[in-house]
Structures are given as structure tokens and as C-alpha cells.
Amino acid sequence: MTEHHEHETVVVERDRGSGLGTILAIVLLIALLAAGWWFLIGPGSGGRSTTPGAGDTNTTTPSEVVPSEAPASS
């Protein structure tokens, strides 16, 4: 007589530390967003002027005007 031996498949799940990877991804995302804010619209954005039109026009101030006539002498 032949005996039947049943073979059972056992599945073993292992925790691969996906929590650490998730935390690392969140920290890197926050760092990337902070760097983007800093260089695009924050204090490190290249020293753009907050005054509208500052430096866009070439105006002459009264101190730079040269009189066309010599002053009258007495």
C-alpha cells in the first residue's frame, strides 16, 4: 500500500519596513517644497523689488537737469 502525503504551502509574510520609506518620502517632499518656495517666491528669489515699476523706467531728476542759459551776473 501506498500512503498519500499531503503537502501544504505555507506563505510567510515579512515586514520590509515600508513605514521608514514612507516617512523618508514625506520628509523629502517637504524639503523639496520648502526649497521651491525659498527660491521661487520667498526671500531667496533673487532680490526682486516689491515696488511696482521700480527700475523699469529711465527718469531724469531735477538735480540732473543742466540749465540752458548761464546765470545773469551783476
C-alpha positions in Angstrom: 0.0 0.0 0.0 1.0 3.5 -0.8 0.5 6.3 1.7 -0.5 9.8 0.4 1.4 12.6 1.9 -0.3 15.9 1.6 2.0 18.9 1.1 0.7 22.2 2.3 2.0 25.5 1.0 2.9 28.0 3.8 3.0 31.6 2.9 5.3 33.7 5.1 4.9 37.5 5.1 7.8 39.6 6.1 7.6 43.2 7.2 10.0 45.0 4.9 10.0 48.3 6.8 7.8 50.3 4.4 7.0 52.7 7.2 10.5 54.0 7.2 10.4 54.5 3.4 7.1 56.4 3.7 8.4 58.7 6.4 11.6 59.4 4.3 9.5 60.2 1.2 7.3 62.7 3.2 10.4 64.4 4.6 12.0 64.7 1.2 8.7 66.1 -0.3 8.5 68.7 2.4 12.2 69.7 1.9 11.6 69.9 -1.9 8.5 72.1 -1.4 10.4 74.4 1.0 13.3 74.8 -1.4 10.9 75.6 -4.2 9.2 78.2 -2.1 12.5 79.7 -1.0 13.9 80.1 -4.5 10.8 80.9 -6.4 8.7 83.3 -4.2 10.5 83.5 -0.9 13.4 85.6 0.4 15.9 83.9 -1.8 14.0 84.7 -5.0 16.8 86.9 -6.4 16.2 90.2 -4.7 13.3 91.3 -6.8 11.8 94.7 -5.9 8.5 94.8 -4.3 7.7 98.3 -5.7 5.8 98.0 -8.9 7.7 99.5 -11.8 10.9 100.1 -9.8 13.8 100.2 -12.2 11.6 99.9 -15.3 11.8 103.5 -16.4 14.6 105.9 -17.0 13.6 109.2 -15.4 15.6 112.3 -15.0 15.5 114.0 -11.6 15.7 117.8 -11.3 19.2 117.7 -9.9 20.4 116.2 -13.2 18.9 119.0 -15.5 21.6 121.3 -17.0 20.4 124.9 -17.3 20.3 126.1 -20.9 21.3 129.7 -20.0 24.2 130.9 -17.9 23.1 132.8 -14.8 22.9 136.6 -15.1 25.8 138.3 -13.5 25.5 141.8 -12.0 
